[in-house]
């Protein structure tokens, strides 16, 4: 792990090449069930193509100067669907249909039996990442609360019991990922903001169960929705479920702050945590100047001491053109180096 102040990382994803995925199809939704038609290579060539694209993503992150890299989530159709649909107890042949808040019908995983992780899902991903970089390596998992909210429960008939079943599966996976060399493990939990009243009942309990026994640094990531899907003008001014995360056993809380222009005064409620702060606006189609990104980092330092701040973009980098994503990351790493030099 990097020893210097203000280490840099990504939330998780990085752009997938056009030769690997149908990016026009990718831009239309954030799938909760499998969307295998998104992949361009034939099935017998897909794994090799995903491996090659993953190496490209890792090298881009290294060239940009990131201290903590990921595999870019290159093998995923979305942040959550690959893991959620790999569990026993999910009917992958007959997904449920729900009506989203926008009025669109959305296919979601249908829980028809006891959830059980029968084999690793991301283990090979982590092993491949570890073999292909000597930098600190992070891998992400969908959080148990979010997966429970994204599924149609036809078995447990109890929201909390469903979330805890997902938590057990995530925990088993996280332990394997730790053993495979993960330096950081992150849970993506955007739905605690969407349903804060339910989250207040059991989200912290589910997150803590998912992270039980994990000795490496852990992160819980929140966001307001991808910039490619939710414009900045539609994002709220603050998180409806944030202070509660101080009670999790996670070391870090990751928040999106640049695009929604978040008032960072809210960070006072997370006094026991390191903060992974989003300082790149992914709703901005250009590459922000280093000076602009440096000012966002300095703004974070008004509320969090430098030994508790990790520098990152907002989430959803996979939806950007690759050259813009790389340029933004380079500007972020240069900005972090500039501010690091100012604070000694």
C-alpha positions in Angstrom: 0.0 0.0 0.0 1.3 3.6 -0.7 2.8 5.3 2.3 2.6 8.9 1.1 -0.3 11.2 1.8 -3.3 11.6 -0.6 -3.0 8.2 -2.4 -4.9 8.1 -5.7 -7.3 5.4 -7.0 -10.4 4.8 -9.1 -13.8 3.9 -7.8 -13.7 0.7 -9.8 -14.6 0.9 -13.5 -12.7 2.0 -16.5 -13.9 2.3 -20.2 -14.3 -1.0 -22.0 -13.0 -0.9 -25.6 -15.5 -0.7 -28.5 -14.1 -4.0 -29.8 -15.1 -5.7 -26.6 -18.5 -4.3 -25.9 -21.4 -2.7 -27.8 -21.0 0.7 -26.1 -24.3 2.0 -27.6 -26.1 -0.8 -25.8 -24.0 -0.2 -22.6 -25.2 3.4 -22.5 -28.9 2.6 -22.4 -29.1 0.9 -19.0 -27.3 -0.4 -15.9 -28.4 -4.1 -16.1 -29.3 -6.0 -13.0 -29.7 -9.3 -14.9 -27.2 -10.7 -17.4 -26.8 -8.9 -20.7 -24.6 -11.2 -22.6 -25.5 -9.7 -25.9 -23.4 -6.7 -25.0 -20.2 -8.6 -25.7 -18.8 -8.5 -29.3 -16.3 -11.4 -29.2 -17.7 -14.9 -29.7 -18.1 -16.9 -26.5 -15.0 -19.1 -27.1 -12.8 -15.9 -27.5 -14.5 -13.8 -24.8 -12.3 -14.6 -21.8 -9.1 -13.9 -23.8 -10.5 -10.7 -25.1 -11.5 -9.6 -21.6 -8.0 -10.4 -20.3 -6.4 -8.3 -23.0 -8.7 -5.4 -22.3 -8.1 -5.7 -18.6 -4.3 -5.4 -19.2 -5.0 -2.3 -21.2 -7.0 -0.8 -18.4 -4.3 -1.6 -15.8 -1.6 -0.1 -17.9 -3.6 3.1 -18.4 -4.1 3.4 -14.7 -0.4 2.9 -14.1 0.6 5.4 -16.8 -1.8 8.0 -15.3 0.0 7.6 -12.0 -2.6 5.8 -9.8 -1.3 4.4 -6.6 -4.1 1.9 -6.2 -5.4 0.2 -9.3 -8.3 -2.1 -10.2 -9.1 -4.4 -13.0 -11.4 -1.7 -14.5 -14.3 -4.1 -14.0 -13.7 -5.0 -17.6 -15.4 -8.4 -17.3 -18.7 -6.9 -16.0 -21.8 -5.7 -17.7 -22.6 -3.6 -14.6 -21.2 -3.2 -11.2 -23.6 -5.7 -9.6 -25.2 -8.1 -12.0 -22.4 -10.5 -12.5 -22.0 -11.4 -8.9 -25.7 -11.3 -8.0 -26.8 -13.6 -10.8 -24.0 -16.1 -10.0 -25.6 -17.2 -6.8 -27.7 -20.3 -6.2 -31.3 -19.4 -5.5 -31.5 -16.9 -8.3 -33.6 -17.9 -11.3 -31.5 -16.6 -14.2 -33.8 -18.0 -16.9 -36.9 -16.1 -15.8 -36.1 -12.7 -14.3 -38.8 -10.6 -12.7 -40.0 -7.4 -14.2 -40.5 -4.2 -12.1 -41.5 -0.7 -13.1 -38.7 1.8 -12.3 -39.2 5.2 -10.9 -38.9 6.6 -14.4 -41.8 4.3 -15.5 -39.6 1.9 -17.5 -39.8 -1.9 -17.1 -36.6 -3.3 -15.7 -35.7 -7.0 -15.5 -34.2 -7.9 -12.1 -32.9 -11.1 -10.4 -35.7 -13.3 -9.0 -34.9 -14.9 -5.7 -36.6 -18.3 -5.7 -34.6 -20.3 -3.1 -31.9 -20.0 -0.4 -29.1 -17.8 -1.6 -25.7 -19.6 -1.7 -22.4 -18.9 -3.2 -21.4 -22.3 -4.7 -18.1 -21.1 -6.3 -16.0 -18.0 -6.5 -17.2 -15.3 -9.0 -14.3 -12.7 -9.0 -11.4 -14.8 -7.8 -9.9 -15.2 -11.2 -10.3 -11.5 -11.8 -8.3 -10.8 -8.6 -5.6 -13.3 -9.4 -5.2 -11.9 -12.9 -5.0 -8.3 -11.5 -2.4 -9.4 -9.0 -0.3 -11.0 -11.7 -0.4 -8.0 -13.9 0.6 -5.1 -11.5 3.0 -4.5 -8.7 1.0 -1.6 -7.4 -1.6 -1.8 -4.7 -4.7 -3.6 -6.0 -8.3 -3.0 -5.2 -11.3 -5.1 -6.2 -15.0 -4.2 -5.8 -18.1 -6.2 -4.9 -21.8 -5.2 -4.9 -23.0 -4.5 -1.4 -25.6 -6.8 0.2 -28.2 -4.0 0.9 -28.0 -2.9 -2.7 -28.4 -6.4 -4.2 -31.4 -7.0 -1.9 -33.0 -3.8 -3.2 -32.3 -4.7 -6.8 -33.9 -8.2 -6.6 -37.5 -9.5 -6.5 -37.8 -11.7 -3.4 -40.1 -14.7 -3.8 -38.5 -16.8 -1.1 -37.4 -15.0 2.1 -40.3 -12.6 2.3 -38.3 -10.5 4.6 -36.0 -7.6 3.4 -33.5 -8.0 6.2 -33.2 -11.7 5.9 -32.6 -11.4 2.2 -29.9 -8.7 2.7 -28.1 -10.9 5.3 -28.2 -13.9 2.9 -26.5 -11.7 0.3 -24.0 -10.5 3.0 -23.0 -14.1 3.7 -22.3 -14.7 0.0 -20.3 -11.4 -0.3 -18.3 -12.3 2.8 -17.3 -15.7 1.4 -16.2 -14.0 -1.8 -14.3 -11.2 0.0 -12.3 -13.7 2.1 -11.2 -15.5 -1.1 -10.3 -12.2 -2.7 -8.2 -11.2 0.3 -6.4 -14.5 0.1 -5.7 -13.9 -3.6 -3.8 -10.7 -2.8 -6.4 -7.9 -2.7 -4.9 -4.9 -0.9 -8.3 -3.2 -0.7 -11.8 -4.5 -0.9 -14.7 -2.2 -1.7 -18.5 -2.7 -1.4 -20.7 -0.6 -3.7 -23.8 0.4 -1.8 -25.6 3.2 -3.8 -29.0 2.0 -2.7 -28.6 3.0 0.9 -29.3 6.5 -0.4 -32.3 5.5 -2.4 -34.1 3.8 0.5 -32.6 5.5 3.7 -35.4 4.4 6.0 -34.9 0.8 5.3 -31.2 1.2 5.3 -31.4 2.6 8.8 -32.9 -0.6 9.9 -30.3 -3.1 8.8 -27.8 -1.8 6.2 -24.9 -1.3 8.7 -25.6 -4.8 10.1 -25.5 -6.3 6.6 -22.3 -4.4 5.6 -20.6 -5.5 8.7 -21.5 -9.1 8.1 -20.2 -8.8 4.6 -16.8 -7.4 5.8 -16.4 -9.8 8.8 -12.9 -11.2 9.1 -11.4 -9.0 6.4 -8.1 -7.7 7.5 -7.1 -5.5 4.5 -8.5 -2.0 4.2 -12.2 -2.0 3.2 -14.3 0.7 1.6 -18.1 1.4 1.3 -18.9 3.4 -1.8 -22.0 5.6 -2.2 -23.1 7.7 -5.2 -26.0 9.6 -6.7 -26.1 7.7 -10.0 -23.7 7.7 -13.0 -23.2 11.0 -14.7 -24.0 9.2 -18.0 -27.4 8.4 -16.6 -28.2 11.0 -14.0 -27.3 14.7 -14.9 -25.8 16.9 -12.2 -29.0 19.0 -12.1 -31.0 16.0 -11.0 -28.7 15.1 -8.1 -29.6 16.0 -4.6 -27.5 18.4 -2.5 -26.5 15.8 0.1 -26.6 12.1 1.1 -29.7 10.9 3.0 -27.7 8.0 4.5 -24.2 8.9 5.4 -23.5 9.6 9.1 -24.8 6.0 9.9 -21.9 4.6 8.0 -19.5 5.7 10.7 -20.8 2.6 12.6 -19.6 0.2 9.9 -16.4 -1.7 10.3 -15.2 -0.3 6.9 -12.0 1.7 7.1 -13.1 4.1 4.3 -16.2 5.7 2.9 -16.2 6.7 -0.7 -18.4 9.5 -1.9 -19.2 11.3 -5.1 -18.6 15.0 -4.7 -17.4 16.8 -7.8 -20.4 16.6 -10.1 -23.1 17.1 -7.4 -20.9 19.9 -5.9 -21.4 18.3 -2.5 -21.1 20.4 0.6 -18.2 18.7 2.3 -19.3 19.8 5.7 -21.1 16.5 5.9 -17.8 14.7 6.4 -17.8 15.8 10.0 -20.2 12.9 10.6 -17.6 10.4 9.5 -14.9 11.3 12.0 -13.6 7.7 12.4 -13.2 7.0 8.7 -10.9 7.7 5.9 -12.7 9.5 3.0 -12.3 8.5 -0.6 -13.3 11.8 -2.2 -14.6 12.1 -5.8 -12.7 15.1 -7.3 -13.4 14.4 -11.0 -16.7 15.5 -12.5 -17.6 12.8 -15.0 -20.5 14.9 -16.2 -17.9 17.2 -17.7 -17.0 15.9 -21.1 -13.6 17.6 -21.0 -10.4 17.0 -19.0 -10.4 19.3 -16.0 -7.3 21.4 -15.5 -4.9 20.2 -12.8 -5.5 23.5 -11.0 -9.3 22.9 -10.8 -8.8 19.3 -9.5 -6.2 20.5 -7.0 -8.7 23.1 -5.6 -11.2 20.3 -5.1 -8.6 18.3 -3.1 -7.8 21.4 -1.1 -11.5 21.8 -0.4 -11.6 18.3 1.0 -8.6 19.1 3.2 -10.7 21.8 4.9 -12.8 19.0 6.4 -10.5 16.0 6.5 -6.8 15.8 7.5 -4.4 14.6 4.8 -3.8 11.3 6.4 -7.5 10.5 6.1 -8.1 11.5 2.5 -7.9 9.2 -0.6 -8.2 10.9 -4.0 -10.5 9.4 -6.6 -12.9 10.3 -9.5 -16.7 10.3 -9.1 -18.1 6.9 -10.3 -19.1 5.7 -13.7 -15.8 6.1 -15.6 -16.7 3.1 -17.8 -19.2 5.3 -19.8 -16.5 7.8 -20.9 -14.4 7.8 -24.0 -11.1 6.1 -23.0 -8.9 9.1 -24.0 -11.0 11.4 -21.8 -11.0 9.0 -18.9 -7.2 8.6 -19.1 -6.7 12.4 -19.3 -8.9 13.0 -16.3 -7.0 10.4 -14.2 -3.7 11.9 -15.2 -4.9 15.4 -14.2 -6.1 14.0 -10.9 -2.8 12.3 -10.1 -0.9 15.5 -11.1 -3.2 17.5 -8.9 -2.7 15.1 -5.9 1.1 15.4 -6.4 0.8 19.2 -6.4 -1.2 19.4 -3.2 1.0 16.7 -1.6 4.0 18.9 -2.2 2.3 21.9 -0.6 1.6 20.0 2.7 5.0 18.4 2.9 
